[in-house]
Amino acid sequence: MGPKSDPETAALRQQLEDLHKKLKEAQETCADTTLDSCCSDVAHSPTVKLFTRKLMKGHLNKVNSVHYSGDSRHCVTGSLDGKLIIWDTYTGNKVQIIPLRSAWVMSVAYASSGNFVACGGMDNMCTIYDLNNRDASGVAKMARELAGYDGFLSSCRFLDDKTIITGSGDMKLCRWDLETGRKTSDVSAHNGDVVSISLSSDGNSFVTGSVDKTCMLWDIRDMKPKQTFFGHNADVNSVCFHPSGFAFVTGSEDQTARMFDLRGDQQIAQYKPPTAKSGFTSCGLSVSGRILLCGSDDNNVHMWDTLKTTHNGTLSGHENRITSLSVAPSGIAITTCSWDQSVRVWG
């Protein structure tokens, strides 16, 4: 059977658009309130004032991704200079520098245990390094190379030291057994690159964001989608589970951040900067869930009171696009990285 003709393709596209419109209208009939209207009697949170506590330099090219370890002290960054750097965010010192086979890093992940880091990008591969097993020169040894993608690796997160979930440019999600190096799940997930993964605190589910403008909720145990969330008008670059486990936030190329409620099955809040000129590349939440932080193309981190949806401050200091943001699990700090080749710890 040959490829569909243009009229057939147009008809299918129209059917999808009509179905999307019907779903959106059905959702809107159930949307009886918004988060800020429900919290009208809640006091505004005080203006957040965070400062650069450490300015960490060492990369020689754009830094594309950062992620904290479970100890809230160490983080890993990946750069187009072909290096991973493990940082001590308390001192600002480099703990390890790991040279990579490919310089085109798009995503990094730090296992909560602090034993492993993962990275991948345009090499269409996820590479795992064992930080406790070093060669004669003191560099962490490669533990696994996970190949088999038809697109670049755009996101990855460890479930534990033996399991990792990856999202890629071939629109798939994969779960890997790191002891055998084999896939235990290979799922067609979105209609575009799977660019962000965020795990729930209970370890039973995760949420994904994609360039197809949607987000999806997944059950880790069977790797099946449970809900799909619409609303953004452009790529969803970042997702972050709410500490309560009942919602998640997003950062998008459409210059907005949003909160979606799992029980309500739809968006309950929208967050915009004072002047909407740039898209958001990354997002994170404070431990309480009261403060939303988004890294932006305008070189700043924007913050909002999640309940009141009011803009609550800006973190300025980077000299180029902020590519990634990671909140320490303890909530004591956030770390950002940028195309300006630097990494900043804010607190």
N, C-alpha and C positions, 0 to 999 in steps of 0.2 A: 504494500500500500504506500503510495507516494505521499509527499508532504501536502498538507491542506492548501487549497487555493486561497487567494486573498479574501474573497467573499465569505468563505467558511471561517477563516480566522477572525474576520471582523464580526461575524455573527456570534462566534464563541466569546469574543471579548465583550460584546454587548450583553450577552447572557450573564457573564460574570459581573459586569458593572450593575446590571439590574438586580442580581442577587445580593450584591454588596449593599446596594441602596435599600433593599427590603430589610436586610439584617440591621442596618443602621437605624432605620425608622422604627423597627421593633424594639431596639435597645432604647431609643429616645422615649418611647411610650412608658418605659419602666424607670426612666431617670427622673424621679420625683424631687431630687434635691442635689446639691453639690456640697463638697466638703467645707468650703468657706462659709456657706449659708448655715450649715449645721453647727459651725463653731463661731457663730456671730457673737456669742456671749463669752468666748474664751479670750483672755488677755493676750495681746501681742507679745511674742517672745522678744527679749532685748536684742539690740543690734549686735551681731556677731563680730568680734574683733580678733582675727587671727593674724599672726605675723610669721614671716619666714624665720624659722629657728635654725635651719641648716640649708645652705646652698651647696649642693654637691656637684662637683665638676670632675669629669674624667672621660666622658664620651667625646668622640671626635666627629660625630655626625648627629643627625636627627634622632631623638629618643622617642620611640613609638609606643612603649608600653611599660607599665609599672604595676607591681602587685606585692602586697604585704605577706609576710609569713604569719603564722598563727601566734607568734610570740609578741607581735606588735612592735618589735624592735628592728627586725631585718626586713629588707625588701629587695626585690630583683627588678632590674631594668634591662630592656633590650633596645639596641640601637642599630642604625644602618651602618655603623662603623664595624659591624660584624662581631660585636662583643655583648655578652651578658655581664652585668656587674651586680654582685651581692653587696649591699650597703648595710652598715650599722647606722641607723638613723639617729641614734642617741649622740654619736660622736661625729657623724658625717664621713667616717672612714670607709674605704673599700675593704671588704673582707675577702672577696675573690673576684678575679677577672677570668671569664671563661670565653676563649676564642671559639667562634662558630665556623662551620663549613660554609654556610651561606649568610651573607650580610643582610638579606632582605627579611628582617624580623618584623612581624606585625603584631604578635601576641606573646605574652609571657604569663606564667602561672607559678606560684610558690605553694608547695604542699603545706597544709596547716601544721604538720609535724615539724617542718623545717628541714626535712631530710632530702627533698628533691625539688628541682625546678624544671619547668618545661618551656619550650619556645617553638615557634614555627612561623612560617610566612610564605613567601613566594617560592620556596623550595618544595612546596606541596608535601610537607612532612612535619610531624611533631617529634621533637627530639627531647629526651629526658636525661637529665644529669643528676648523678648521685653526689650530693655535697659532702658526704662522709667518706667517700672513696676517691682518693686523689692519686694522681700519678707522681712521678719523681719530682716534677717541677711544682707540685702543689696545686695543680688544676684539677677540678672535679672531673671524674671520668664519665663518659657517656654510658648511660644504662640501657637506653632503648632508642631506636629510630622507628617511628611508626609511619610506614608508608602505605600508599594505596588510595590517595585522594586524587580526584580529577580536577581539583582546583586548589587555590592557595589556602593555607591554614589561617583562619581569621580570629579564632577564639579557642581557649582551652581552660579547663578548671579541673583540679584534682578532687575526686570524691574522698580518697584516702591514699595511702602510699602504694596501693595495689591497683587503683582504678583511676582513669582520667576520661573526661568527656571532651570531645572536640567538635568545633563547628568550622565549616569551610566554604570556599567559594563555589563548590559544586552543589551547594544548597542542602548539604547533608549534616546530620549529627551522627557521631560515632562514639561508642563506649569501648574502651580498651582494657584488657587485662594486662597489666604491666609485667606480671611474672612470666607470661607466655609470649607477650608481644602481639597478641591476636585480638581482633575485634570480637566483642560479644554482642554488639548491636551496630547496625548500619541502617540509618533511617533517612528517608527523604523528608526534610523538615519544612522548608520554606520555598517560596518562589523566587528566591534571591539569596545572596551570600548571607550566611549565619554569622553575624559580626560580634555578637555579645552573648555571654552566658552568665547567669547569676544563680547561685545555689540558695535554697531556703535553709533556715537555721535548724530545722528538724531533720535535714538530710534526705527527705523523701521526694522532693520535687525541685525543679529549677525552671527558670524562665529564659527565653531567648528573644533577641531582637534581630531584625533583618533589614536589608535594603529593600525588601518588598513592602515596607512601611508598616508591617504588623509585628506583634509580639505573640508568643505562644507559651502556655504553661504545660510542663511535661511531668509525668510521673517517672522518677528514676528507676523504680522497680521493674516496670515493663517497657520503659522508653516509648510511651505512647502519648500523643498530645491530648490534653484534657480541655483546653480552652484556647480560643484565638481572640486577640484584642485589636480592634481597629481604631483609628482616630488620627494618627499622624499623616501628614501630607508629603513626607519625604523619608529618606533612610532613617531607620532607628539605629543610631550608632552605639547606644549603651543602655543597659538595663541593670537595675539593682533591686533585689528583694527587700521589702520593708521588714524591720526586725520583728514585727508582730506576726509575720507569715501570712497576713491576710491581704496584702497589697504589694505593688512594686512600682518603681518610678523609672522614667525613661528620659534620655536625652537624644534629640533628633536634629537632623539637618534642616528641618523646617523652622528652626529658631525658637522652638518651644521645648519645655520639659513637661511631663505629665505624670499623674498618678492614676493607676488602674486598680480597681478593687476586685478581688477574686470572687467574692460572694455576690457582688452586684453585677459581675460579668461585664464591666465597662469602665470608662474613664470617669473619675470623680473630681479631678482637679487639674488645672493647667497653670503653668508658671512661665512668665515672660520676663526678660530683662527690661530695664528702663528704656533702652533703645535697642530694638531688635534688628541687628545688622549682621549677625553671624550665627552659624549653626553650632550645636553642642556636640562635642566629641565623646564626652564621658560624664558619668554621674555617680553619686554616692550619697549615703544617708548617715547622719549622726546615729550614735547607739540608741538614742531615744526615738529616732525617726522624726524628730521635730524639725531638723534642719536638712534641707536638700542642697547639695553642692553639685555644680555642673562646670566642667572645663569647656572652654569655648575657643572658637577660631579667632576671637578678638584678643587673645593672649591672657584673658582673665578667667578666674573662677567666680561664678555667680552663685549667690546663696539666697534661699527663700525660707520663710516660715511655712512649713508644709500645711498647717491647719488653716492659716489665714491667707495663704497664697500670695503673700506680700514679699517683695524683694527685700533682702535683709543684709545686703553688703556685698562687696566685691574684693577679691584677693588679687592684687596687682603686683607684678614683679617679673614675670616671664616676658621675654622680648620677642616671642613668636608663638605660633599656634600651640595651645595645650592639647596634647594628644591622649593623655591618660591620667586618671585620678584613682587613688586607692585610699580608703579610710582604714586606719589601724583597727583591728578587731576589738581592742579595748576602748577605742574612741578617743585616745589621747592626742592623736595627730592625724593629718592627712598628708599624703605625698603626691606630688604632681610631676609630670615630665613633659618636655616640650621640644619643638623643632629648634629651639635655641640651644640645644645640646646639654641643657642643665636639668637637674632634678632638685626640687625644693620640698622641704619638710615644713609644714605649717602647724602652728599650735598656739 
